[in-house]
C-alpha cells in the first residue's frame, strides 16, 4: 500500500502574515472539525501540521505537512474538492496563489509547491488509516469481552479455549467481518522493490569503487577540515523561543516536532547532505520497514526535506511521548545518522569524521535542537491516543486472531491482550 | 577552599561516549554533604522554607554559616548540621546579577510551576499548584531551603532555635511557610505504605565510598545497575556523555574574592558558579495510607491483598523484588538491587506497570535489553528524601496517628539536568499512560488518577485488570532549587 509524505511550502505575503496566523489559530483550536479546514473529515489523512517560520535568512514561509494513504495524485484532488474554501483561506496569503482560480489552477499551484522528502520514516508501514482505526476498535471490543467474561467468573481454562472463546465473540459480531482476512503490511513485491533498489545502489558503489574510494577519501578529508573549524552553538537556547515550542507540546500522548535550519554554505555541504539523505532513505526502506527505526519504536511519520532551493533543511516528525524522550532516543540510538545529516547545517555540535561526535554530545545536541526547533502552529493527528507500540500490538492481535498458532504461540498471542 | 581531594577512575565507559575514561578529581570538600549522604545517623530532620527580607543582612547571615555547612568530606556523626539550597528567585533576592541568573537552566529559572511543567509532572486535579500549601505562585516565594539534621528531636529543636535567632537577626530572613519535619520510620527506610524505600540509588563513579541512602543497603549495589558518571549529579564533572556538566556562570569581575574557577568550556571572562553544586527537586507528597490499605483489601483483587500491594509496587514490603521473589517475600532477597527485567519480559513476575519498574526500568526492552540498560543510566536521580507525619496506627492513640492526619514523603532528589533526569522519570516513565506498551494507565502508587485508574496484572492464560484505583499520593508543595558547592556559597555571601 502506498503512503505519501510531503509538505506544501510557500512564501507568505509579508503584509498578510497576521491574517494567516489568525486562520491557522482557528485550525489549531480544533484541527479535526474547525470551520476553516476540518482535517478530521478525511479518511486517508494520518497526520498534518502547519508551521510558519521566517528568519533573517528565510522569508516568512508556510509549511503544510501531509501524511496520507495513496498517492499525491489521489490526495490533492480530494483535498481541493472537499475543502476548497479552507485551502483558499490558508494559501491566499501566500505569494502567487490563484485566488478565485479554477480547480485545475489550484491543484497545479499546490502541486508546484509540493516538497518531497529527502529521507522519511513510516512507523505503521503498510497500514491505512482505516485499518489502524478498525484494529483499535477490534482490540477494544476484545478487551471488553474479556472484562465481562472475567466479571462473570469465566475465561479460565487452557489458552486454546480462551482464544477460541475470543474468536467466537469476534465472529458473532458483524462489525468485525473484515477481521477474518488479514492483508499483509507490505506485499512481497513492495519489499522486493526496495531491496532491489538498495542492491542497485550497492552494486553501483561496488562497480565504481576504484574511482569512488579515492574520491571519497579526498571528500572526507575536505569535510574533516571543514568540520574542525565550523562554528558551533554555545550556551542555552532563548527561553522565549523554547516556550513558544512548549506551548503546544505534551497535550496528547503524541507530539509534533518541526525544525528548519540553514544548510552550511558551499557545494560540498549541500552535496554531502543530498547523498546522505538519499542513502539513508534507501536503507530505511529495507532496514526499518517493520516500523522500529533503529530501536526507536515511537515514530509515526517523520521526514527530512530540503527547502528554499537547498539552503534550508526541514525536519518534521509525529511521534509518541515527549520531546525530551524523543531526543534521548535520538542520542542513544540514531546518533550517527542524525549527525551525518544535521552535521551539514549551521552551528551543529562539533562532528568527527562526518557521522561521529555531534549528536552523541547529548546536552549540546539537545540545546541545538531546541534552538533550531520551530513552534508548530497547528497539528492534526487522526489517532492521538494510539501510540506506535499500540498500533503494532493491535495489528498483531488481528493478525494472530485466526492464524494457525501452536503451543506456546497461543499463550504469546493472549499476552498481547 | 577545597583541600580534600579524591582521585577517581572515571566511568567504566560503556555509554558510547567518545572520551576515554579520563581521570577525574572529585573535590568532595567543595560539595555539600547531601550529595554524599542522607544523614541517616541524624534521625531528626527539619526543612525550613525561608524568604529574604533584607538582602544585605541575608548575605551577611549566609557568610556567617558557610563554614557550618556540612560538606561531603565530613565524617558521618550525630552532631547537628545544616545544608542549604536556593531558588532562582532567592538568588535574585540575594543580589545575584541578571547576567548570571540568565545562565541557569530553564527549569531553575522558571521554577516548578509553569503551564507546561504542570502538564508533564501531572500537577493537575488534586495536585494542582493552586491547592499547594507552599511553592505555588499565589504563596510567598521560597528563597532558601535550610535543611537541618540532628540526632533527635530535642537536639533538632535546639539547633532550629539557634539558627532562627541568627537568620532573623537584622531582619535578614524569615520563615515564610511552616517547616516540615522529616522522619525515619525504621532502619530499613520503610515509607508510610510499609515498603522499604530508597533501595536503588545511582552511584557516582570515582566516588571515594558508595553513596548511601537513609539506611544501610542490604549489600553493596552492583555497578551494572547503579554506576553513573559524577557529572550526572554534580555540576562541573564528566557526565554520561563524556563532557563536564556546564553549570551557571558569573562575570569574573563579580568574583572579588576569587572563589570560583574558570573551566575550559566557560566563555572568556566568566566563572563557574555551578562547580560542585547540583539541582534539588523538592516535593511534599501526601500519602493516603488508609486509602491504600482499604483499596488492596477491598478492591477488585481483594483475594490476596499482600500480593496485590506487592504487584503494584514491584517489591515486597521487605524490599525483595518480585522479579527474584515472585511468590513470597523471600528474606534472602530483601532489599536486593542486583536484578534486571530481561528475565521477566512479559511481566508475569513483576508487572510492566509496577511502580519500581516504571521509576527505574533497568533493562526493560524486548529487543534491546542491553541498550535499554545503558539509556536508563541517563535518567537516574539521587534520592535524599524522608517521610513526614506520624505513622498510621490502628487504633490511633492520638489524632496524629489517625487515618485523617497528613503523612507522606518529603521527596528530595539531586540531579544535574532536571529535564533529562527528574522530569523524564516523572513524565516518560511514571506518568506515561502508554509506558511499556500499556494501554492508558499511570503509576499505580504515585500516579494522578482523578477518575480512578486501572492496572494490568499479567497472568496466564489472560491478564487480570485491576480497576477503580484511586489516587494515593497528592502533591502539597514543591520547588526547584540550586544546591551550591561550598565555594559558590562563599561567592554568594560576598555579593
Boltz contact constraints between the chains, C-beta under 6 A:
constraints:
  - contact:
      token1: [A, 146]
      token2: [B, 462]
      max_distance: 6.0
  - contact:
      token1: [A, 159]
      token2: [B, 461]
      max_distance: 6.0
  - contact:
      token1: [A, 162]
      token2: [B, 461]
      max_distance: 6.0
  - contact:
      token1: [A, 162]
      token2: [B, 462]
      max_distance: 6.0
  - contact:
      token1: [A, 239]
      token2: [B, 106]
      max_distance: 6.0
  - contact:
      token1: [A, 246]
      token2: [B, 116]
      max_distance: 6.0
  - contact:
      token1: [A, 250]
      token2: [B, 119]
      max_distance: 6.0
  - contact:
      token1: [A, 250]
      token2: [B, 120]
      max_distance: 6.0
  - contact:
      token1: [A, 253]
      token2: [B, 434]
      max_distance: 6.0
  - contact:
      token1: [A, 295]
      token2: [B, 368]
      max_distance: 6.0
  - contact:
      token1: [A, 321]
      token2: [B, 428]
      max_distance: 6.0
  - contact:
      token1: [A, 322]
      token2: [B, 427]
      max_distance: 6.0
  - contact:
      token1: [A, 322]
      token2: [B, 428]
      max_distance: 6.0
  - contact:
      token1: [A, 324]
      token2: [B, 419]
      max_distance: 6.0
  - contact:
      token1: [A, 324]
      token2: [B, 424]
      max_distance: 6.0
  - contact:
      token1: [A, 325]
      token2: [B, 428]
      max_distance: 6.0
  - contact:
      token1: [A, 332]
      token2: [B, 375]
      max_distance: 6.0
  - contact:
      token1: [A, 357]
      token2: [B, 18]
      max_distance: 6.0
  - contact:
      token1: [A, 361]
      token2: [B, 241]
      max_distance: 6.0
  - contact:
      token1: [A, 362]
      token2: [B, 241]
      max_distance: 6.0
  - contact:
      token1: [A, 387]
      token2: [B, 434]
      max_distance: 6.0
  - contact:
      token1: [A, 389]
      token2: [B, 437]
      max_distance: 6.0
  - contact:
      token1: [A, 414]
      token2: [B, 461]
      max_distance: 6.0
  - contact:
      token1: [A, 414]
      token2: [B, 462]
      max_distance: 6.0
  - contact:
      token1: [A, 415]
      token2: [B, 346]
      max_distance: 6.0
  - contact:
      token1: [A, 417]
      token2: [B, 462]
      max_distance: 6.0
